[in-house]
Amino acid sequence: MEDFTLRDKRLTGFTYVMSNELGLVKIGQSINPEERRKTIESASGLPVKLELIVRGSFKEEMAHELLKQYSTVGEWFNCPPDKAVEVLQELEKLNDEAIYGQMLNYTKKELEEVFKVRLEELVSFAGSYIYLAKMLNIPTSTVQGWVTRGRISKRGALLVDKHKDLTKSFSSKYLRPDL
């Protein structure tokens, strides 16, 4: 069986599309795309816009391959942002079923680690467990309980589905594929 750490890296994290005012597009992966955007903006001295974020850092490599004719340097591409967004959205549609199907191959311990990592992603995306509680309109102690247990509750996962800002990057099925 493939090493869990390698599988987990591909199933967690995010792939993003960013663009700058020079018309260049960056396709990369990060646990926290907004922080990555700020770093790139600071380093380049140019405003950088986050165009799209999708789950699964493994999609970065696939998007690079599909857009290789536009490649400039590293993860930068000379193509319209809409083109890169379209490619990544198609990868999102095609791979969700395969991602969840892979969960069947996890041991209980590995699955617990996936739950923990994905909850950490959610908390990081929200900014902190306090902000996550506020976003979901639930007590902070509830989110603390999830963090202590290392997984979000079924009710919590369903609340994420109903939140307009969180559901863009997370779903109950992603956070708790066992439900």
Buried (B, 14 or more C-beta within 10 A) or exposed (E): EEEBEEBBBBBBBBBBBBBBEEEBBBBBBBBBBBEBBEEBBEEEEEEBEBBBBBBBBBBBEBBBEBBEEBBEEEBBBBBEBEBBBEBBEEBBEEBBEEBEEBBEEBEEEBBBBBBBBBBBBBBBBBEEBEBBBBBBEBEBEBBEBBBEEBBBBEEBBBBBBEBEEBEEBBBBBBBBBEE
